Amino acid sequence: MSSPPESVDARPRRSAALKIAAWAVAFRCFSAVLSLIVNIVFPDYSPAPFTVFGTASPFWDAFARYDSGWYYQVARYGYTAGAAAYVPGGRSGIAYFPAYPILMRYVGRAIGRRPADLYIGGMVVSWTAFAVALVGIYYVARIDLPRRKAERAALLTAIFPFAFFFGAVYPEALYLAATVWAFYFAARSRPRRASMES
């Protein structure tokens, strides 16, 4: 028995995908507000080694921690200049894969020319990639599960405690999106598209 044409199921899938993308953005906003409240109630015990706007901000600096500084350096200067420049025998940004910093640079430059715009560009890339990843999780789950269970899989991914880091200036959301969509295309017997996603 042949399966129905894909166009028959396309409209409900698109509306589910839009709903899941809206969940992703809503959860990102909720976690941002929660992070602000936590940073106000429990201020840092030590100043951050870098900040988004040059002065401490309980809202913005929650998204720019630890390795975010390395991604910022690579996005701003590349691998040959700035603090991320290669120094034989020293620390450098060479360990950071370039896909995320490249997107961070171009989205940040589309926003503006201030150094903080690179961090904001990184957040836009991460938030967008997170929404794309959740839609991909829905589509992968939909291969074997009914619609409600597939939606639940995407929602549970969004509310998982580690999901906060999918909105920070880290490449995790981008890698999750690429991986999930590679699995989807591989499961749909589209190896060329799967290899481009991974």
C-alpha positions as CSV (number, residue, x, y, z in Angstrom):
1,M,0.0,0.0,0.0
2,S,1.5,3.3,-1.0
3,S,1.7,6.3,1.4
4,P,-0.4,9.4,0.7
5,P,1.3,12.2,-1.1
6,E,3.3,14.5,1.1
7,S,1.2,17.5,0.2
8,V,-1.8,16.0,2.0
9,D,0.1,16.0,5.3
10,A,2.1,19.2,4.6
11,R,-0.4,21.8,6.1
12,P,-0.7,20.1,9.6
13,R,3.0,19.6,9.6
14,R,3.7,23.3,8.8
15,S,1.3,24.5,11.5
16,A,2.9,22.1,14.0
17,A,6.4,23.3,12.9
18,L,5.3,27.0,13.4
19,K,3.9,26.1,16.8
20,I,7.1,24.4,17.9
21,A,9.2,27.3,16.7
22,A,7.0,29.6,18.7
23,W,7.5,27.4,21.8
24,A,11.3,27.6,21.2
25,V,11.2,31.4,21.1
26,A,8.8,31.6,24.1
27,F,11.1,29.3,26.1
28,R,14.1,31.3,25.2
29,C,12.3,34.5,26.4
30,F,11.2,32.7,29.6
31,S,14.7,31.5,30.3
32,A,16.1,34.9,29.7
33,V,13.8,36.5,32.2
34,L,14.4,33.7,34.7
35,S,18.2,34.2,34.2
36,L,17.8,38.0,34.9
37,I,15.9,37.3,38.1
38,V,18.4,34.8,39.3
39,N,21.3,37.1,38.5
40,I,19.7,39.9,40.4
41,V,18.8,37.8,43.4
42,F,22.1,35.9,43.4
43,P,24.7,38.2,42.0
44,D,28.0,36.8,40.7
45,Y,30.7,36.1,43.3
46,S,33.3,37.5,41.0
47,P,33.2,39.8,38.0
48,A,33.0,38.2,34.6
49,P,36.3,38.3,32.6
50,F,34.3,39.9,29.7
51,T,31.0,41.5,29.3
52,V,28.7,42.1,26.3
53,F,28.6,45.9,26.5
54,G,31.8,46.6,28.5
55,T,30.0,47.1,31.8
56,A,28.4,44.4,33.9
57,S,24.7,43.6,33.0
58,P,22.7,41.0,34.8
59,F,20.7,40.4,31.7
60,W,23.1,40.3,28.8
61,D,26.1,38.8,30.5
62,A,24.2,35.7,31.4
63,F,24.4,34.7,27.7
64,A,28.1,35.5,27.3
65,R,30.1,33.3,29.6
66,Y,33.2,31.1,29.5
67,D,33.8,30.0,25.9
68,S,31.7,32.9,24.5
69,G,34.7,35.1,24.8
70,W,36.7,32.7,22.5
71,Y,33.9,32.7,19.9
72,Y,33.7,36.5,20.1
73,Q,37.4,36.8,19.5
74,V,37.3,34.4,16.5
75,A,34.2,36.2,15.1
76,R,35.8,39.6,15.5
77,Y,39.5,38.9,14.6
78,G,39.6,35.5,13.0
79,Y,42.2,33.0,14.0
80,T,45.3,35.2,13.3
81,A,44.7,38.3,15.4
82,G,43.4,39.4,18.7
83,A,43.3,37.3,21.9
84,A,42.4,34.2,19.9
85,A,45.5,34.3,17.7
86,Y,47.6,31.2,17.5
87,V,50.6,31.4,19.8
88,P,53.0,28.4,19.7
89,G,52.9,26.7,23.1
90,G,50.1,29.0,24.3
91,R,46.3,29.2,24.3
92,S,44.5,30.1,21.1
93,G,41.1,29.9,19.4
94,I,42.3,27.3,16.9
95,A,40.2,24.7,18.8
96,Y,36.9,26.4,18.0
97,F,35.2,25.3,14.8
98,P,34.6,28.2,12.5
99,A,30.9,27.7,11.5
100,Y,29.4,29.4,14.6
101,P,31.9,32.4,14.7
102,I,31.3,33.0,11.0
103,L,27.5,33.1,11.4
104,M,28.0,35.2,14.6
105,R,30.2,37.7,12.6
106,Y,27.8,38.1,9.7
107,V,24.6,38.4,11.8
108,G,26.4,40.7,14.2
109,R,27.6,42.9,11.4
110,A,24.1,43.0,10.0
111,I,22.9,44.4,13.3
112,G,25.7,47.0,13.7
113,R,29.4,47.7,14.0
114,R,29.8,47.8,17.8
115,P,31.7,44.9,19.4
116,A,28.6,44.0,21.4
117,D,26.7,43.4,18.2
118,L,28.8,40.3,17.7
119,Y,27.5,38.9,21.0
120,I,24.0,39.8,20.0
121,G,24.5,38.2,16.6
122,G,25.6,35.0,18.4
123,M,22.4,35.1,20.5
124,V,20.3,35.5,17.3
125,V,22.2,32.6,15.7
126,S,21.7,30.4,18.8
127,W,18.0,31.3,19.3
128,T,17.3,30.7,15.6
129,A,19.2,27.5,15.5
130,F,17.4,26.3,18.6
131,A,14.0,26.9,16.9
132,V,15.2,25.1,13.8
133,A,16.5,22.2,15.9
134,L,13.2,21.8,17.7
135,V,11.3,21.7,14.4
136,G,13.8,19.1,13.2
137,I,13.3,17.0,16.4
138,Y,9.5,17.2,15.7
139,Y,10.1,15.9,12.1
140,V,12.4,13.2,13.2
141,A,10.0,12.0,15.9
142,R,7.1,12.3,13.5
143,I,8.7,9.5,11.4
144,D,7.8,6.9,14.0
145,L,5.4,8.7,16.4
146,P,2.0,10.3,16.2
147,R,1.8,14.1,16.1
148,R,1.1,14.7,19.8
149,K,4.1,12.5,20.9
150,A,6.3,14.2,18.4
151,E,5.3,17.6,19.7
152,R,6.0,16.4,23.2
153,A,9.5,15.3,22.2
154,A,10.2,18.8,21.0
155,L,8.7,20.4,24.1
156,L,10.6,18.2,26.4
157,T,13.8,19.1,24.6
158,A,13.0,22.8,25.1
159,I,12.3,22.5,28.8
160,F,15.3,20.3,29.6
161,P,17.5,22.2,32.1
162,F,20.5,22.1,29.8
163,A,18.4,23.9,27.1
164,F,19.4,27.2,28.6
165,F,22.8,26.8,27.0
166,F,21.1,26.5,23.6
167,G,20.4,30.2,23.9
168,A,23.8,31.4,25.1
169,V,26.6,32.5,22.8
170,Y,27.7,28.9,22.3
171,P,27.5,26.7,19.2
172,E,25.5,23.9,20.8
173,A,22.1,24.9,19.2
174,L,23.7,25.2,15.8
175,Y,25.3,21.7,16.1
176,L,22.0,20.3,17.4
177,A,20.1,21.7,14.5
178,A,22.7,20.3,12.0
179,T,22.7,16.9,13.6
180,V,18.9,16.6,13.9
181,W,18.4,17.6,10.3
182,A,21.1,15.3,9.1
183,F,19.3,12.4,10.8
184,Y,16.0,13.5,9.3
185,F,17.4,13.6,5.7
186,A,19.3,10.3,6.3
187,A,16.0,8.7,7.5
188,R,14.2,10.0,4.5
189,S,16.8,8.4,2.2
190,R,18.3,11.8,1.1
191,P,22.0,11.1,1.7
192,R,23.2,14.2,-0.2
193,R,21.2,16.6,1.9
194,A,22.1,14.6,5.0
195,S,25.8,15.0,4.3
196,M,25.4,18.8,3.7
197,E,23.7,19.2,7.1
198,S,26.3,17.4,9.1
